[in-house]
């Protein structure tokens, strides 16, 4: 989990950015000092203008003219060098912080529980990690820009007060109005910006889902409909984005009017002090007006940058929110080392209800499994089979009750160590982009080529692999798109075999295959199960007839347990399922 920030900001992104910046204190201090120097040099004309008027134009001092011109040129050149170095330093520290935050967010995503990915759309997560995360870098640049303009405004204001305190206070009478304007529109900009980013995330999710399901869209000729859907999403995005721009556009002209009022007040009262009272020299007034004029630019930029910052903060907040998500807990209570030799597995009064679920997905589940046994789970869809096998590797944590291995609650084992002893072959195989060899050795970084080949042979994958021109170096494509369903399943079996797990979970691994592929995959699965405690989910009962235990589930509960022949003799749910697939059973078959 993210550690508690030392900064108490209402905005998460700013607090997080500043928290990370403390890891680079020297770089940050250097950037701030250089920014201060650059801002101070930008204000030099406000000081020199007094001498240009009083000493050069009125007293005709040629030497002072040379000094003023030299001072302006020197200050400009030095400002250019300092600004360049300051920008380089601030850019570097900003990019470093952005990279560190993105790395930590991705790391956080890797250790979030499965439930997080069930309740959040993948496209929205991608939008947060890619598009929204890039905004973090822009925020860093904006913060340094704001700081630079703020420092320049302060230096110029200091010059104004040095010239005449009363005149300075007169010129700042409109400042409260400016600040009130900024506060008012800041809230509106942030609210509108957040709504826009949420819509962008939803639109990204829709786009990703559409691209992944393109074959279905085409098969049902739904291209025009999806074009309409996408048009609606982009219209919503346009509306919210334009609304945000309109809010920001109001600030600048109002600020211009207030600035003009400020100049008019200064010109009137300042002229009075010079012409009537004689308490102010022409040079002082020009210096004051120069400082005031120069201050208009940083104030305008402060308002503009603040608008941009408020627009982007909601986007960055969406990324930072990921860090607030609870991670998977590694273990509970006292940590116990996992013994790779599984002696027994017991399910004791197991209950589980999904987050926001109203009915239990697993209810009062009790079962003892001996080492090396094959346990088949059968039942209608929604009976709890997949939920149960997801509880074994702790993809979800039990609501009550326990799963014990060798008498130890699985919650007491370290997740990383525990899951190494579990192999999973899912119904829909996911392969990563890369070669066949890299996918087989996925779970073992130190796997040798000989071990990869042996695993492929045991999985009945070696022959088809060698038919490819590049053999084990053949690219599988995105999600294994260049391989058939049967080929992908055998690669998945080889991937599980090379890990040499003690516990196997087979989730309907042959249900989507043709007869020939099913035969080859089933033969590979039979080899995979030898000497391993295995949990099998199967709709085709022919594949689990020889299982040691067949558990019949219905409405989250165990209804029947026994071998194939024992369950047929009970004349219950299993027998009805069997007869549905194979027809009536003669008495001599039981």
C-alpha positions, 0 to 999 in steps of 0.5 A: 500500500502507498505510505501516508503522505507527509503533505496534507493537500486536498488534491492527491496528485499534488501531494503525491508529486511533492512526496516523490520530489523529496527523494530528489532534494538537491535537484529540487533545491537547485531548480528552485534557486535557479528559478529564483535567480532567473525570476529576479533577473527578469525584474531588473528593468524595473530597477534600471528604469528609475536611473534611465529617467532620473539620471540619464534623461533628466540629469544627462549622465552619459556614464549612467546610460552606459551602466544602464544599457550594460546592466540590461544586456548583462542581466538578459544574457545571464537570465538566458543562461540561468533559465536554460539550466533551470529548465533542464534541471526542472525537466529532469527532476519532473521526468524522473518523478513521473517515471518513478510514479508510473513504475510504482503504479504498475507495480501496485497493479501487479499485486492488486487482487483479482477482484479489482480487475473484475470490477474495473474495465481493462480499457479504463485501467489502460487509460489511467496508466497510459494517457492519465499517467502522462499528465503527471509529467505535465503537472510537474512542468506546470508546478515549476512554471507556476513557481517561476511566475510566482517568484517573478511577481513577488520580486516585482511587488517588492520593487513596487513597495520599495518605491511607494507603499501607499501606491502599491496598496492602491495598485493591489486593491483589485487583487482580492477580486482576482484571487476570488475569480481564480478560486471560483473557476478553479473548482469548476475547472476541476469538476469539469475536468474530472468528468471529462477524464471519466468519459475518456476512460469509458470511451477507451474501454468501449474502443478496446472491447470493440477491437477485441470483439471485431470478429463478432461485430462483423459476423452480426454486421453491427459495424454501423451500430458500433459507429453510432456508439462511438460517435456518441462517446466522442460527442460526450467527450467533446461536450465535456471538453468544450465546457471545460474550455469555456470555463477557462476562457472566461477567466482571461478577459475578466482578468484583463479588465481588472488589470486595466483598472489597476493600471488606471488607479496607479496612473492617476494616483502616481501622477498626483504624487509626481505633479501635485505633491512632488513626493515621487520622482518621475524615475520612481513612477516609471520604475513603479509602472515598469514593475507593474507592467512586467507583473501583468505577464506573470499574473496572466500566466499564473491564471492560465497555468492554474487553469491548465493545472486544474484541467489536468489534476483530475486526470492525474488523480485517476492514476493516483487513485490506483495507489489507494487500492488495497493490495493482496495480503501476502499472508495472515498471522504467522508466516509458514514455509510451504512444504512442496510435498502435499500430504492432504488438502481439506476444505473446512466449512468454506463459505465465500460471497463475492464483493457486492454479492447478495447470495453466497457463491460457495456455501458450507463446503467440506471436503478432504483430498488425499495426495495425488487424488484427482477431484472432478467438479461437475454441476450446472453453470453458476453452481460454484465450480470455478469459484472454488478453484479460484479460492485454492490459489487465493485469487479470492480470499474466503469469507469464512472457513478455510482451505488447509494444506498439510493442516495449515490454512493457506492464508498462512503461506506466502502468496508468492511461494504458495502459488509456485506449487500450483499449476493452472490450465484454463479453458481460454489459454492466454499466451503472451507475445513472444516465442513458443519457447518463452511461453513454455518457460514463462514460470521458470526463468532458469529453464534450460532448452532441454527442459522446454523440449521435454515439457513440449513432448509430454504435452504432445506439443513437440511435433506441431512445434517442429513443423513450424519453420522456426520451431521453438522460436516461432512467434505466437502473436498477440494472445497466441493469435497465430496458433489454433485452440488445441495448439495453445492448450498444449503450450499451456500444459507444457507451461504448467508441466515445466513448473512441476507443481504439486497441485493442478487446476484444470478449468474445462481445458478441452471444452472448446476443442475439436475431437482430434485436438481434444484427444491430444490435449486429454492425453497430455492432461493425463500425463500432467495429472500423474503424481499430482493432486488435481482439481478438474472442472469438466462439462464432458463427463467422459473426461472425468470418469476415472477421477478419484472423487467426483464432487457434484455441486448445485447452488454453491453447495456439495450435493453428491461426492463419490466415484463414477460408479458410486454416483451412478448407483445413487441415482441422483444429480450425477446420474441425470447429468450422465444420462443427458450426455450418454443416454439411459444406463442399463442396470448391468453398466452400474 
